[in-house]
Amino acid sequence: MKKVKIYEYKNCSTCKKAIGYLEKKGTPLEKLPIVETPPTLSELKLMLKYQNGEIKKLFNTSGQLYRELNISKKMSNTPENILLDLLSKNGKLIKRPFVLGSGFGLVGFKEEDWKKHF
């Protein structure tokens, strides 16, 4: 089984659940701190494809920074490349956990969705 890359935030209970789920399944993990080491632009573009081009799915819409920057109002008229660049520089804006595996990507943790891959 190939190693799965998981971007996480140490104080995030959803991340902890997701990592526990993967460890229970025996999945090899590469854990990365999402704030200090956000996903690269190419990883974000790949995840966007896995999310059917729905850029809003990549954002942590319940996060403080998302609200402070008023991104929900700006999203519809901001070019995709600008939004992706913003995400690549601000790990707190990214929905977590952010998981890239061989041929798939997942954001957030919904066990029923994860069962399809693990």
ROGUTI-35789 format. One record per residue: residue number from 1; x negated, y, z of N, C-alpha, C, O in turn; residue in one letter. Coordinates in Angstrom, 1 decimal. Last residue first. Layout:
<nodes>
+-----+--------+--------+--------+--------+--------+--------+--------+--------+--------+--------+--------+--------+----+
!   i !   n_c1 !   n_c2 !   n_c3 !  ca_c1 !  ca_c2 !  ca_c3 !   c_c1 !   c_c2 !   c_c3 !   o_c1 !   o_c2 !   o_c3 ! aa !
+-----+--------+--------+--------+--------+--------+--------+--------+--------+--------+--------+--------+--------+----+
! NUM !      X !      Y !      Z !      X !      Y !      Z !      X !      Y !      Z !      X !      Y !      Z !  a !
...
+-----+--------+--------+--------+--------+--------+--------+--------+--------+--------+--------+--------+--------+----+
</nodes>
This chain:
<nodes>
+-----+--------+--------+--------+--------+--------+--------+--------+--------+--------+--------+--------+--------+----+
!   i !   n_c1 !   n_c2 !   n_c3 !  ca_c1 !  ca_c2 !  ca_c3 !   c_c1 !   c_c2 !   c_c3 !   o_c1 !   o_c2 !   o_c3 ! aa !
+-----+--------+--------+--------+--------+--------+--------+--------+--------+--------+--------+--------+--------+----+
! 118 !   10.2 !    3.3 !    1.5 !    9.4 !    2.6 !    2.5 !   10.2 !    1.4 !    3.1 !    9.6 !    0.7 !    3.9 !  f !
! 117 !   12.0 !    4.4 !   -0.4 !   10.5 !    4.4 !   -0.7 !    9.7 !    3.6 !    0.3 !    8.5 !    3.3 !    0.0 !  h !
! 116 !   14.5 !    4.2 !    0.5 !   14.3 !    3.9 !   -0.9 !   12.8 !    3.8 !   -1.2 !   12.5 !    3.2 !   -2.2 !  k !
! 115 !   14.4 !    5.2 !    3.1 !   14.4 !    3.7 !    2.9 !   14.2 !    3.3 !    1.5 !   13.8 !    2.2 !    1.2 !  k !
! 114 !   14.6 !    7.9 !    2.9 !   13.3 !    7.4 !    3.0 !   13.3 !    5.9 !    2.8 !   12.3 !    5.3 !    2.4 !  w !
! 113 !   17.4 !    8.3 !    2.8 !   16.6 !    8.7 !    1.6 !   15.2 !    8.0 !    1.7 !   14.7 !    7.6 !    0.7 !  d !
! 112 !   18.0 !    7.5 !    5.5 !   18.6 !    6.8 !    4.3 !   17.9 !    7.1 !    3.0 !   17.8 !    6.2 !    2.1 !  e !
! 111 !   16.6 !    9.4 !    7.1 !   16.1 !    8.0 !    7.0 !   16.7 !    7.2 !    5.8 !   16.0 !    6.4 !    5.2 !  e !
! 110 !   15.4 !   12.3 !    6.2 !   16.7 !   11.6 !    6.3 !   16.4 !   10.1 !    6.0 !   16.0 !    9.7 !    4.9 !  k !
! 109 !   13.4 !   14.9 !    6.8 !   13.5 !   13.5 !    7.1 !   15.0 !   13.0 !    7.3 !   15.7 !   13.4 !    8.2 !  f !
! 108 !   11.7 !   17.1 !    4.4 !   12.7 !   16.8 !    5.5 !   12.7 !   15.3 !    5.8 !   12.0 !   14.5 !    5.1 !  g !
! 107 !   11.0 !   15.9 !    1.2 !   11.0 !   17.0 !    2.2 !   12.1 !   16.8 !    3.2 !   13.2 !   16.3 !    2.9 !  v !
! 106 !    9.1 !   13.7 !   -0.8 !   10.2 !   13.9 !    0.1 !   10.0 !   15.1 !    1.0 !    8.9 !   15.3 !    1.4 !  l !
! 105 !    8.2 !   12.2 !   -3.9 !    8.0 !   13.2 !   -2.9 !    9.3 !   13.4 !   -2.1 !   10.4 !   13.3 !   -2.6 !  g !
! 104 !    6.5 !    9.7 !   -5.9 !    7.7 !   10.3 !   -5.2 !    7.2 !   11.4 !   -4.3 !    6.1 !   11.4 !   -3.9 !  f !
! 103 !    4.2 !    8.4 !   -6.9 !    5.4 !    8.5 !   -7.8 !    6.6 !    9.1 !   -7.1 !    7.7 !    9.0 !   -7.6 !  g !
! 102 !    3.0 !    7.8 !   -4.0 !    2.7 !    7.4 !   -5.3 !    4.0 !    7.4 !   -6.1 !    4.8 !    6.5 !   -6.0 !  s !
! 101 !    3.9 !   10.6 !   -2.0 !    3.5 !    9.3 !   -2.2 !    3.2 !    9.0 !   -3.6 !    3.2 !    9.9 !   -4.5 !  g !
! 100 !    4.1 !   13.3 !    0.1 !    3.8 !   12.9 !   -1.3 !    3.3 !   11.5 !   -1.2 !    2.3 !   11.2 !   -0.6 !  l !
!  99 !    6.2 !   15.2 !    2.2 !    5.5 !   13.9 !    2.0 !    5.3 !   13.6 !    0.5 !    6.3 !   13.7 !   -0.3 !  v !
!  98 !    6.6 !   17.3 !    4.7 !    6.5 !   17.4 !    3.3 !    5.6 !   16.2 !    2.9 !    4.4 !   16.1 !    3.2 !  f !
!  97 !    9.0 !   17.4 !    7.4 !    7.7 !   17.0 !    6.8 !    7.8 !   17.1 !    5.3 !    8.9 !   17.0 !    4.7 !  p !
!  96 !    9.6 !   20.8 !    6.3 !    8.7 !   19.7 !    6.7 !    9.6 !   18.6 !    7.4 !   10.7 !   18.8 !    7.8 !  r !
!  95 !    9.6 !   23.4 !    4.0 !   10.4 !   22.4 !    4.7 !    9.4 !   21.2 !    5.1 !    8.7 !   20.8 !    4.3 !  k !
!  94 !    7.5 !   26.2 !    4.4 !    7.7 !   25.0 !    3.7 !    8.5 !   24.0 !    4.6 !    8.2 !   23.8 !    5.8 !  i !
!  93 !    6.7 !   28.4 !    5.8 !    7.9 !   28.6 !    4.9 !    8.3 !   27.3 !    4.3 !    9.4 !   27.2 !    3.7 !  l !
!  92 !    4.4 !   27.8 !    7.1 !    5.6 !   27.9 !    7.9 !    6.9 !   28.0 !    7.1 !    8.0 !   27.8 !    7.5 !  k !
!  91 !    2.4 !   28.0 !    5.1 !    2.9 !   26.7 !    5.5 !    4.2 !   26.7 !    6.3 !    5.0 !   25.8 !    6.3 !  g !
!  90 !    1.8 !   30.0 !    2.8 !    2.5 !   30.2 !    4.1 !    3.2 !   28.8 !    4.4 !    4.3 !   28.6 !    4.1 !  n !
!  89 !    0.7 !   29.7 !    0.3 !    0.0 !   30.5 !    1.3 !    0.6 !   30.6 !    2.6 !    0.0 !   31.2 !    3.6 !  k !
!  88 !    2.5 !   28.3 !   -1.2 !    1.2 !   27.8 !   -1.1 !    0.3 !   28.5 !   -0.1 !   -0.7 !   28.0 !    0.4 !  s !
!  87 !    4.8 !   30.0 !   -1.1 !    4.8 !   28.7 !   -0.3 !    3.4 !   28.2 !   -0.1 !    3.0 !   27.8 !    1.0 !  l !
!  86 !    3.9 !   31.9 !   -2.9 !    4.3 !   32.3 !   -1.5 !    4.2 !   31.1 !   -0.6 !    3.7 !   31.1 !    0.5 !  l !
!  85 !    3.8 !   30.4 !   -5.2 !    2.6 !   31.0 !   -4.7 !    2.8 !   31.4 !   -3.2 !    1.9 !   31.2 !   -2.4 !  d !
!  84 !    6.5 !   29.8 !   -5.5 !    5.5 !   28.7 !   -5.3 !    4.2 !   29.2 !   -4.7 !    3.7 !   28.6 !   -3.8 !  l !
!  83 !    7.5 !   32.4 !   -6.1 !    7.9 !   31.6 !   -4.9 !    7.0 !   30.5 !   -4.5 !    6.7 !   30.3 !   -3.4 !  l !
!  82 !    6.1 !   32.9 !   -8.5 !    5.9 !   33.8 !   -7.3 !    6.3 !   33.1 !   -6.0 !    5.6 !   33.1 !   -5.0 !  i !
!  81 !    7.2 !   31.0 !  -10.1 !    5.8 !   31.0 !   -9.9 !    5.4 !   31.8 !   -8.7 !    4.5 !   31.5 !   -7.9 !  n !
!  80 !    9.9 !   31.7 !  -10.3 !    9.5 !   30.5 !   -9.6 !    8.1 !   30.5 !   -9.2 !    7.7 !   30.1 !   -8.1 !  e !
!  79 !   10.8 !   35.2 !   -9.7 !   10.3 !   34.1 !  -10.5 !    9.7 !   32.9 !   -9.7 !    9.2 !   33.1 !   -8.7 !  p !
!  78 !   13.7 !   36.1 !   -8.0 !   12.2 !   36.1 !   -7.9 !   11.7 !   34.9 !   -8.8 !   12.2 !   33.8 !   -8.7 !  t !
!  77 !   16.4 !   36.1 !   -7.7 !   15.8 !   37.0 !   -8.8 !   14.3 !   37.1 !   -8.7 !   13.7 !   38.0 !   -9.2 !  n !
!  76 !   17.1 !   34.2 !   -5.8 !   17.7 !   34.1 !   -7.1 !   17.0 !   35.0 !   -8.2 !   17.1 !   34.7 !   -9.4 !  s !
!  75 !   15.6 !   35.0 !   -3.4 !   15.3 !   33.8 !   -4.2 !   15.8 !   33.8 !   -5.6 !   15.1 !   33.4 !   -6.6 !  m !
!  74 !   16.3 !   37.1 !   -1.8 !   15.4 !   37.4 !   -2.9 !   15.2 !   36.2 !   -3.9 !   14.7 !   36.4 !   -5.0 !  k !
!  73 !   18.0 !   36.1 !    0.1 !   18.5 !   37.1 !   -0.8 !   17.6 !   37.4 !   -2.0 !   18.1 !   37.8 !   -3.1 !  k !
!  72 !   16.3 !   34.3 !    1.4 !   17.6 !   33.8 !    0.8 !   18.2 !   34.8 !   -0.2 !   18.7 !   34.4 !   -1.2 !  s !
!  71 !   14.2 !   35.8 !    2.4 !   14.0 !   35.1 !    1.2 !   15.3 !   34.6 !    0.6 !   15.4 !   34.5 !   -0.7 !  i !
!  70 !   13.6 !   37.6 !    4.5 !   14.9 !   37.7 !    3.8 !   14.8 !   37.0 !    2.4 !   15.4 !   37.5 !    1.4 !  n !
!  69 !   11.5 !   37.5 !    6.1 !   11.2 !   37.9 !    4.8 !   12.4 !   38.0 !    3.9 !   12.4 !   38.4 !    2.7 !  l !
!  68 !   12.8 !   36.4 !    8.4 !   12.1 !   37.7 !    8.5 !   11.9 !   38.3 !    7.1 !   12.0 !   39.5 !    6.8 !  e !
!  67 !   13.6 !   33.9 !    7.5 !   14.6 !   34.9 !    7.8 !   14.0 !   36.3 !    7.8 !   14.6 !   37.3 !    7.3 !  r !
!  66 !   11.2 !   32.7 !    7.2 !   12.1 !   32.7 !    6.0 !   13.1 !   33.8 !    6.3 !   13.5 !   34.5 !    5.3 !  y !
!  65 !   10.1 !   32.9 !    9.7 !    9.5 !   33.6 !    8.7 !   10.4 !   33.8 !    7.5 !   10.5 !   34.8 !    6.8 !  l !
!  64 !   11.9 !   31.1 !   11.2 !   11.8 !   32.5 !   11.5 !   11.2 !   33.3 !   10.4 !   11.8 !   34.4 !   10.0 !  q !
!  63 !   13.7 !   28.5 !    9.3 !   12.5 !   29.1 !   10.0 !   12.6 !   30.6 !   10.2 !   13.2 !   31.3 !    9.4 !  g !
!  62 !   15.6 !   27.3 !    7.9 !   15.9 !   27.7 !    9.3 !   14.8 !   28.3 !   10.0 !   14.9 !   28.6 !   11.2 !  s !
!  61 !   14.5 !   26.7 !    5.5 !   15.5 !   27.8 !    5.5 !   15.9 !   28.2 !    6.9 !   16.6 !   29.2 !    7.1 !  t !
!  60 !   11.8 !   26.0 !    4.3 !   12.2 !   25.8 !    5.6 !   13.3 !   27.0 !    5.9 !   12.9 !   28.0 !    6.5 !  n !
!  59 !   11.9 !   25.1 !    0.8 !   11.8 !   26.1 !    1.9 !   12.4 !   25.6 !    3.2 !   13.4 !   25.0 !    3.2 !  f !
!  58 !   12.5 !   23.3 !   -1.1 !   11.1 !   23.3 !   -0.6 !   10.9 !   24.3 !    0.6 !    9.9 !   24.2 !    1.3 !  l !
!  57 !   15.0 !   23.7 !   -1.9 !   14.8 !   22.5 !   -1.1 !   13.4 !   22.5 !   -0.5 !   13.1 !   21.7 !    0.4 !  k !
!  56 !   14.9 !   25.8 !   -3.6 !   15.3 !   26.1 !   -2.3 !   15.1 !   24.9 !   -1.4 !   14.9 !   25.0 !   -0.1 !  k !
!  55 !   14.2 !   24.7 !   -6.1 !   13.2 !   25.3 !   -5.3 !   13.6 !   25.6 !   -3.9 !   12.8 !   25.5 !   -2.9 !  i !
!  54 !   15.0 !   22.1 !   -7.8 !   15.7 !   22.9 !   -6.8 !   14.7 !   23.5 !   -5.8 !   14.4 !   22.9 !   -4.8 !  e !
!  53 !   13.8 !   20.3 !   -9.6 !   13.7 !   21.7 !   -9.9 !   14.4 !   22.7 !   -8.9 !   14.5 !   23.9 !   -9.1 !  g !
!  52 !   14.2 !   17.8 !   -8.4 !   15.0 !   18.2 !   -9.5 !   15.0 !   19.7 !   -9.8 !   16.0 !   20.2 !  -10.2 !  n !
!  51 !   12.2 !   17.2 !   -6.6 !   13.4 !   17.7 !   -6.1 !   14.3 !   18.3 !   -7.2 !   15.1 !   19.2 !   -6.9 !  q !
!  50 !   10.1 !   16.5 !   -8.2 !   10.7 !   15.4 !   -7.4 !   12.1 !   15.9 !   -6.8 !   12.9 !   15.1 !   -6.5 !  y !
!  49 !    9.4 !   19.0 !   -9.0 !    9.9 !   18.1 !  -10.0 !   10.6 !   17.0 !   -9.3 !   11.7 !   16.6 !   -9.7 !  k !
!  48 !    8.4 !   20.0 !   -6.6 !    9.6 !   20.7 !   -7.2 !   10.2 !   19.7 !   -8.3 !   11.4 !   19.7 !   -8.4 !  l !
!  47 !    6.2 !   18.4 !   -6.2 !    7.3 !   18.2 !   -5.3 !    8.6 !   18.9 !   -5.9 !    9.7 !   18.3 !   -5.8 !  m !
!  46 !    4.6 !   19.6 !   -8.2 !    4.9 !   18.2 !   -8.3 !    6.2 !   17.9 !   -7.4 !    7.1 !   17.2 !   -7.9 !  l !
!  45 !    4.3 !   22.2 !   -7.1 !    4.9 !   22.0 !   -8.5 !    5.4 !   20.5 !   -8.6 !    6.5 !   20.3 !   -9.2 !  k !
!  44 !    2.9 !   21.5 !   -4.8 !    4.2 !   22.1 !   -4.7 !    5.0 !   22.0 !   -6.0 !    6.2 !   21.7 !   -6.0 !  l !
!  43 !    0.5 !   20.5 !   -5.8 !    1.4 !   19.6 !   -5.0 !    2.8 !   20.2 !   -4.9 !    3.8 !   19.5 !   -5.0 !  e !
!  42 !   -0.4 !   22.9 !   -7.1 !   -0.1 !   21.7 !   -7.9 !    0.8 !   20.7 !   -7.1 !    1.7 !   20.1 !   -7.7 !  s !
!  41 !   -0.8 !   24.5 !   -4.8 !    0.2 !   24.9 !   -5.8 !    0.6 !   23.7 !   -6.7 !    1.7 !   23.6 !   -7.1 !  l !
!  40 !   -1.1 !   22.4 !   -1.9 !   -1.6 !   23.2 !   -3.0 !   -0.5 !   23.6 !   -3.9 !    0.6 !   23.0 !   -3.9 !  t !
!  39 !    0.4 !   22.7 !    1.4 !    0.2 !   22.0 !    0.1 !   -0.3 !   22.9 !   -0.9 !    0.0 !   24.1 !   -0.9 !  p !
!  38 !   -1.6 !   24.3 !    4.0 !   -0.4 !   24.1 !    3.2 !   -0.6 !   23.3 !    1.9 !   -1.8 !   23.3 !    1.4 !  p !
!  37 !   -3.2 !   24.1 !    6.6 !   -3.5 !   23.5 !    5.3 !   -2.3 !   23.3 !    4.5 !   -1.8 !   22.1 !    4.4 !  t !
!  36 !   -2.0 !   25.3 !    8.8 !   -3.4 !   25.5 !    8.5 !   -3.8 !   25.1 !    7.1 !   -4.7 !   25.7 !    6.5 !  e !
!  35 !    0.6 !   24.3 !    8.5 !    0.4 !   25.7 !    8.7 !   -1.1 !   26.1 !    8.3 !   -1.3 !   27.0 !    7.6 !  v !
!  34 !    0.4 !   21.5 !    8.3 !    1.1 !   22.3 !    7.2 !    0.8 !   23.8 !    7.3 !    0.7 !   24.5 !    6.3 !  i !
!  33 !   -2.1 !   19.3 !    8.8 !   -1.4 !   20.4 !    9.4 !   -0.9 !   21.4 !    8.4 !   -1.7 !   22.0 !    7.7 !  p !
!  32 !   -1.7 !   16.0 !    7.5 !   -2.3 !   17.3 !    7.4 !   -1.5 !   18.4 !    8.1 !   -0.3 !   18.3 !    8.0 !  l !
!  31 !   -2.4 !   12.6 !    7.5 !   -1.7 !   13.7 !    8.1 !   -2.5 !   15.0 !    8.0 !   -3.6 !   15.1 !    8.3 !  k !
!  30 !   -2.1 !   10.0 !    5.6 !   -3.0 !   11.1 !    5.7 !   -2.2 !   12.2 !    6.2 !   -1.5 !   12.8 !    5.5 !  e !
!  29 !   -1.2 !    6.6 !    6.5 !   -0.9 !    8.0 !    6.4 !   -2.2 !    8.9 !    6.4 !   -3.2 !    8.6 !    7.0 !  l !
!  28 !    0.1 !    3.5 !    5.6 !   -1.1 !    4.3 !    5.8 !   -0.8 !    5.7 !    5.6 !   -0.2 !    6.1 !    4.6 !  p !
!  27 !    2.9 !    2.1 !    7.2 !    2.5 !    2.9 !    6.1 !    1.2 !    3.6 !    6.4 !    1.1 !    4.4 !    7.4 !  t !
!  26 !    4.2 !    0.5 !    9.0 !    2.9 !    0.1 !    8.7 !    2.3 !    0.9 !    7.5 !    1.4 !    0.5 !    6.8 !  g !
!  25 !    6.6 !    1.2 !   10.0 !    6.7 !    0.4 !    8.7 !    5.2 !    0.0 !    8.3 !    5.1 !   -0.7 !    7.3 !  k !
!  24 !    5.8 !    2.7 !   12.1 !    6.6 !    1.5 !   12.4 !    6.6 !    0.6 !   11.2 !    6.6 !   -0.7 !   11.3 !  k !
!  23 !    4.9 !    4.9 !   10.7 !    3.9 !    4.0 !   11.4 !    4.6 !    2.7 !   11.8 !    3.9 !    1.7 !   11.7 !  e !
!  22 !    7.2 !    6.0 !    9.7 !    6.2 !    5.5 !    8.8 !    5.2 !    4.6 !    9.5 !    4.8 !    3.5 !    8.9 !  l !
!  21 !    8.5 !    6.7 !   12.1 !    9.2 !    5.8 !   11.2 !    8.1 !    5.2 !   10.3 !    8.2 !    4.0 !   10.0 !  y !
!  20 !    6.7 !    8.5 !   13.2 !    7.0 !    7.3 !   13.9 !    7.6 !    6.3 !   13.0 !    7.3 !    5.1 !   13.1 !  g !
!  19 !    6.9 !   10.5 !   11.2 !    5.6 !    9.8 !   11.4 !    5.8 !    8.5 !   12.2 !    5.3 !    7.5 !   11.8 !  i !
!  18 !    9.6 !   11.3 !   11.7 !    9.2 !   10.8 !   10.4 !    7.9 !   10.0 !   10.5 !    7.8 !    8.9 !    9.9 !  a !
!  17 !    9.5 !   12.2 !   14.3 !   10.4 !   11.1 !   14.0 !    9.9 !   10.5 !   12.7 !    9.8 !    9.2 !   12.6 !  k !
!  16 !    7.7 !   14.4 !   14.0 !    7.3 !   13.3 !   14.9 !    8.2 !   12.0 !   14.6 !    7.7 !   10.9 !   14.6 !  k !
!  15 !    9.2 !   16.0 !   12.3 !    7.9 !   15.4 !   11.8 !    7.5 !   14.2 !   12.6 !    7.1 !   13.2 !   12.1 !  c !
!  14 !   11.2 !   16.7 !   14.0 !   11.6 !   15.9 !   12.8 !   10.3 !   15.3 !   12.2 !   10.3 !   14.1 !   11.7 !  t !
!  13 !    9.9 !   18.2 !   15.9 !   10.5 !   16.9 !   16.3 !   10.8 !   16.0 !   15.1 !   10.7 !   14.8 !   15.2 !  s !
!  12 !    6.9 !   19.9 !   15.7 !    8.2 !   19.6 !   14.9 !    8.7 !   18.2 !   15.3 !    8.1 !   17.2 !   15.0 !  c !
!  11 !    4.5 !   20.5 !   16.5 !    5.6 !   20.8 !   17.5 !    6.9 !   20.5 !   16.8 !    8.0 !   20.7 !   17.5 !  n !
!  10 !    2.7 !   20.0 !   14.3 !    2.6 !   19.2 !   15.5 !    3.8 !   19.4 !   16.5 !    4.1 !   18.5 !   17.3 !  k !
!   9 !    3.9 !   19.6 !   11.2 !    3.7 !   20.6 !   12.2 !    3.8 !   19.9 !   13.5 !    4.8 !   19.2 !   13.8 !  y !
!   8 !    2.6 !   18.1 !    8.2 !    3.4 !   18.1 !    9.4 !    3.0 !   19.3 !   10.2 !    2.0 !   19.9 !   10.1 !  e !
!   7 !    2.4 !   16.3 !    5.2 !    2.1 !   17.6 !    5.8 !    3.1 !   17.8 !    7.0 !    4.3 !   17.6 !    6.8 !  y !
!   6 !    1.2 !   13.3 !    4.3 !    2.3 !   13.9 !    5.0 !    1.8 !   15.2 !    5.6 !    0.9 !   15.2 !    6.5 !  i !
!   5 !    0.5 !   11.0 !    1.8 !    0.1 !   12.3 !    2.4 !    1.3 !   12.9 !    3.0 !    2.3 !   13.1 !    2.4 !  k !
!   4 !    0.0 !    7.6 !    2.1 !    0.9 !    8.6 !    1.9 !    0.4 !    9.9 !    2.5 !   -0.1 !    9.9 !    3.7 !  v !
!   3 !   -2.0 !    5.1 !    0.5 !   -1.9 !    6.1 !    1.6 !   -0.9 !    7.2 !    1.2 !   -0.9 !    7.7 !    0.0 !  k !
!   2 !   -0.6 !    2.2 !   -0.9 !   -1.3 !    3.4 !   -1.0 !   -1.1 !    4.3 !    0.2 !    0.0 !    4.3 !    0.8 !  k !
!   1 !   -0.8 !   -1.2 !    0.0 !    0.0 !    0.0 !    0.0 !   -0.9 !    1.2 !    0.0 !   -1.8 !    1.4 !    0.8 !  m !
+-----+--------+--------+--------+--------+--------+--------+--------+--------+--------+--------+--------+--------+----+
</nodes>
